[in-house]
Amino acid sequence: MKPLRDPEGNELSQLAAACQLDGRNVLEIGCGNGNLTRQYAALPRRVIGIDPAATDIRLAKDAMPGLSSAVAFIRAIGETLPFSSQTFDIALFACSL
């Protein structure tokens, strides 16, 4: 059985304490399957999650049926971002093992 990740919501509360997401354009580098993205997706003006793993991007999209135009998941890597400069107000990168 796979353990639940952050069932108390500590990850989201720490993120909210660290930066203001409301109305911002957010890039989440290494979004994985979108677990964290789904928790805060209603706050920013727009959020784009990127990940190099096609499987994770597919899982992220599948977990959010009917994605609004404010949320997108794209296969990409942080070292070569497919966006022009100053596209985002905030870039998030978190690693959990």
Contacts in CASP RR format, 6 or more apart in sequence:
PFRMAT RR
TARGET T0000
AUTHOR 0000-0000-0000
METHOD contacts of the structure
MODEL  1
MKPLRDPEGNELSQLAAACQLDGRNVLEIGCGNGNLTRQYAALPRRVIGI
DPAATDIRLAKDAMPGLSSAVAFIRAIGETLPFSSQTFDIALFACSL
5 11 0 8 1.000
5 35 0 8 1.000
5 96 0 8 1.000
6 12 0 8 1.000
9 39 0 8 1.000
11 36 0 8 1.000
11 39 0 8 1.000
11 94 0 8 1.000
11 96 0 8 1.000
12 36 0 8 1.000
12 39 0 8 1.000
12 40 0 8 1.000
15 21 0 8 1.000
15 36 0 8 1.000
15 40 0 8 1.000
15 92 0 8 1.000
16 40 0 8 1.000
19 90 0 8 1.000
21 40 0 8 1.000
21 43 0 8 1.000
21 44 0 8 1.000
21 90 0 8 1.000
22 43 0 8 1.000
22 44 0 8 1.000
23 43 0 8 1.000
23 44 0 8 1.000
23 45 0 8 1.000
24 44 0 8 1.000
24 45 0 8 1.000
24 88 0 8 1.000
24 89 0 8 1.000
24 90 0 8 1.000
25 44 0 8 1.000
25 45 0 8 1.000
25 46 0 8 1.000
25 47 0 8 1.000
25 87 0 8 1.000
25 88 0 8 1.000
25 89 0 8 1.000
25 90 0 8 1.000
26 44 0 8 1.000
26 46 0 8 1.000
26 47 0 8 1.000
26 48 0 8 1.000
26 88 0 8 1.000
26 89 0 8 1.000
26 90 0 8 1.000
26 91 0 8 1.000
26 92 0 8 1.000
27 47 0 8 1.000
27 48 0 8 1.000
27 49 0 8 1.000
27 50 0 8 1.000
27 81 0 8 1.000
27 83 0 8 1.000
27 87 0 8 1.000
27 88 0 8 1.000
27 90 0 8 1.000
27 91 0 8 1.000
27 92 0 8 1.000
28 34 0 8 1.000
28 36 0 8 1.000
28 37 0 8 1.000
28 47 0 8 1.000
28 48 0 8 1.000
28 49 0 8 1.000
28 50 0 8 1.000
28 91 0 8 1.000
28 92 0 8 1.000
28 93 0 8 1.000
29 49 0 8 1.000
29 50 0 8 1.000
29 78 0 8 1.000
29 91 0 8 1.000
29 92 0 8 1.000
29 93 0 8 1.000
30 49 0 8 1.000
30 50 0 8 1.000
30 51 0 8 1.000
30 52 0 8 1.000
30 78 0 8 1.000
30 93 0 8 1.000
31 37 0 8 1.000
31 49 0 8 1.000
31 50 0 8 1.000
31 51 0 8 1.000
31 56 0 8 1.000
31 57 0 8 1.000
31 60 0 8 1.000
31 73 0 8 1.000
32 51 0 8 1.000
32 53 0 8 1.000
32 56 0 8 1.000
32 57 0 8 1.000
32 59 0 8 1.000
32 60 0 8 1.000
33 56 0 8 1.000
33 59 0 8 1.000
33 60 0 8 1.000
33 63 0 8 1.000
34 49 0 8 1.000
34 56 0 8 1.000
34 59 0 8 1.000
34 60 0 8 1.000
34 63 0 8 1.000
34 64 0 8 1.000
34 73 0 8 1.000
36 94 0 8 1.000
37 47 0 8 1.000
37 49 0 8 1.000
37 60 0 8 1.000
37 64 0 8 1.000
37 71 0 8 1.000
37 73 0 8 1.000
38 63 0 8 1.000
38 64 0 8 1.000
40 47 0 8 1.000
41 47 0 8 1.000
41 64 0 8 1.000
41 70 0 8 1.000
41 71 0 8 1.000
44 70 0 8 1.000
44 90 0 8 1.000
45 70 0 8 1.000
46 70 0 8 1.000
46 71 0 8 1.000
46 72 0 8 1.000
47 70 0 8 1.000
47 71 0 8 1.000
47 72 0 8 1.000
48 71 0 8 1.000
48 72 0 8 1.000
48 73 0 8 1.000
48 74 0 8 1.000
48 83 0 8 1.000
48 88 0 8 1.000
49 60 0 8 1.000
49 72 0 8 1.000
49 73 0 8 1.000
49 74 0 8 1.000
50 73 0 8 1.000
50 74 0 8 1.000
50 75 0 8 1.000
50 76 0 8 1.000
50 77 0 8 1.000
50 78 0 8 1.000
50 81 0 8 1.000
51 57 0 8 1.000
51 60 0 8 1.000
51 73 0 8 1.000
51 75 0 8 1.000
51 76 0 8 1.000
52 75 0 8 1.000
52 76 0 8 1.000
52 77 0 8 1.000
53 75 0 8 1.000
54 75 0 8 1.000
57 73 0 8 1.000
57 74 0 8 1.000
57 75 0 8 1.000
60 73 0 8 1.000
61 67 0 8 1.000
61 73 0 8 1.000
64 71 0 8 1.000
67 73 0 8 1.000
74 82 0 8 1.000
76 82 0 8 1.000
END
